[in-house]
Amino acid sequence: MRGAIERDAGLTLAITRAGGVCALARKMGVTHQRLSKLRRAPRDQVFALAKAAGVEPEEVRPDLSEWINAERDRQWLDRARARFAIAAGEAARKVEVWPRSDGRPGVETMDVLDLGLVVAAVRFAAGERGMTVDQVLRAPIGGGGSPTPEQAARSYAASLVVVAGGVGARVVAGVLGLTRQAVEKAAERYLRARDGDDEDDKVGDRVMERGRVRRAKTADEDLWAAERRFLAQLAGGTA
């Protein structure tokens, strides 16, 4: 006979505050069977579960405090984007960006808020790396081998504006003169480095990825802190 699920303190608190598993499941709109199998709240359900239980998300998953704070700022950014779209109207929100003369992809139109976010990310990356904006923007394209510091800063800016700013890879590529695939790959690398591996996927210090066992990666706290600084600057500058 299988033993009872050993829930962590955060999920236990949420269930208690909600009045039991069935009560919390009803408030979340899920089955109590599904909820009763959880050992702890999944990352993608933290906000919904906390709201249903009447507690703060940090109380449910204190180990995700950086992610929770960053999510709050991203939600602020989404609200700001919606307010801007309503106030500005379609014509005022669009700016033309012509394709580059060297044949690299460009975009015909983009939301001016997206353009502002790309510029803000480049400025932030340059400042973080002790460079000028011009150095980042003039970094050579491609070239093979290890990237130069300037190329790395540009990839960082591209990743930051896609992940934290919610700007599409095609738009970022058009502004920075990169390919969409390069921007998407940079964003994927950034996410892997920032988040590390979820504890639920680990077996000891190992995880299984695409049929292979590898050493588990921990979240990069420096990247989380930098992303928070970027989002805080956006909030302080446009709120």
N, C-alpha and C positions, 0 to 999 in steps of 0.2 A: 504494500500500500504506500502510495507516494505521500511524503510529508507536506505540511502546509507551506505555502509560499512565504518566504521571509522578506517582508517588505522593508524598504529603507525608511528612515525617519521622516523624510519629506512626504512621501506618498501616504504613510500612516497618518501624519498630521492632517493632510487634505481629506482623507476618508473620515477621520474623526470629526473634523469641523463641518463636513457636509452632512453628517448624520448616518454614515455607513456606506458600504459599497453600492448598494442598490440606489440610495439617494443620490450619490455622486454620479453614478452612471446615468440616471434619469436626467439630471441637470446637464450633463454633457451630450446627451443624445446617443449614447452607446449602450451595448448590452452589459449587464452586470457580470456575465461570464467572461467577457473580454477584459473588463477592468480587473476582475479578481485574479487574473493570470499574471498581472504585471508585478514585477519586483520593485520597479521604480518608474516614475513618469518619463515617457519617451520625450526627447528633445522637441519634436514637432507638436507635442500636445501640452507642453508646459503652461502656456498662456491660457488655453482653454480650460485645463484642469484647475489651475489656480483660481480663475474667475468663478468657475462653478463651485469651488469649495470656499470662496471668500477669503483667500489668503494671497500673499504676495508670491510671484513666481520664484523669487529667490529662496523662499521658505520650502518650496517643493524640490528644487534642484539647486542648492547652494553652490555646487561645483560648476554650474553654468552661469554664474553671475555676470561674467564679462559678456558672454553671448546674449544674455537677457538684456543687459543695458544697451548693447549695440542694436538689438532688435527694436528696442523702444525708439532709438534715434532713427532707425530706418523707417519705422512707422510714422514718425514725425515727418520724415522726408516725403513719404508717400502722400500724406495729407497736404503738405506744402505744394507738391506737384499738382494735386487735384485743385487746390484753391487757385493756383496760378493759371491753370488751364481754363477754369471757369471765368476768371476775371479778364484774361487777356483776349480770349476769342481765337479762333483758328488762324486767321491771317497773321495776327500779331505774334503768335507763338512759333512761327516758322521762319527759318533763315536758310538761304541757299548756300550750299557748300559744293563747289564744283569739283569734279574728278581731277586728280593730280595729272600733271603733264607727262609724268614718267609711266603712266599706265596703271599705277596702283589704284585699288578701288577707292572711290569717293562716295559721297552720298549727295543726293540732289537737294533734299530738305531735311531739317531736323528741328526738334523743339529747342528753343533758345535756352530753356532751363537745362537740357541735356548738354548743350554746348558750354554753359557756365560751369556745370559739374565737371566736365572734362578739364577745363582750364584750372579749376580749383584743385583737382587731383594732381595735375602736373606741377602746380605751384607747391602743393604740399609735399610731393615726392622730392622735388628739388630741394626744398628746405630741410627735409629729413636727412637727405644724403649730402648736404653741404655743397650743393651745386646751384647754378643759375637756371632759370627756366629755359633760356636759350641753349644751354648745354644739353638739357634733356631732349628738347625738340629737335636739335640738330644731330643727335646720335645717329650713326650710320645704320642703314637697314640691312639686316641679315649679316652675312659675312662668315658664318660658321664658327666653330670653336667656342670658347668661353665668351660670354657677353662682356662688353666693357662696362664700367660702372655707370656710364650714361645710358647704355642700352638697358641695363638692369633697372635703373631708376624709371625709365619710360615704361617697361613692363610692369613695374610696381604700380605706377600711376594708372595704367590701363586696367590692371586687376582691381585696384581699389575702387575705381569709378563704376566698374561692372558689378562687383560684389556689394559694395556699400552704397553706391549711388543708384543702382538699379538701371543704369544706362545700357542699351543694347550693344553687343559686341560689334555689330556692323557700323553703328554710329561712331563708336570709339575708334574703330579701325580707319574710318574715313577721315576723322579729324587728325589722328596721329600718323597717318600714312602707312599703316600696317595692314596686313591681311586679317580678315575676320578670324581665320583659323588660328593665327598667331595670338590674337587677343583672347580667344576662347581657351587655348592651351595655357596661357599665362594665368588666367583666372582660375583654372582647375588646379594648377600648381600652388597658387596662393591659398586656395581653400584647403588643400591637403596639409599644407604647412601650418596654417592658422588653427585648424580644428583638431588635428591629430586623429587618432582612432577613438571611436566610442567605446566606453568601458564595457558595454554589453557585447561587443564583438571580440573582446580579448579573452584569450585562454592563457593565463599567466602573463608573460610578457610577449606573447605571440598573437598574430591574427592571420586568418586565411584570406587571401586576396587572389581572385581569378585562378583558383585551384592551387595556389602556392602559399606556403607558410613563410611569413616574414616577421621581423621584429616589430612590435607595436610602436607607433609614433605618439608622442605626447603633444598637446596643443602648444603652440608658440605664443607665450604670453606677451612677448614684445610686439608681435603683429597685432594681437588683440588690443593692446594699449595704444598702438599707433592708429588703428582704425577708429578707436574711440576718440582720439584727438582730432582726427579728420572730420568725423561726424559732428563733434562738438563745435568745431570751427564753422561748419556749414550752418548749424543751428544758431550759433551766436551771430553769424554774419547776415542771415536772411530772415530770422524769426521776427 
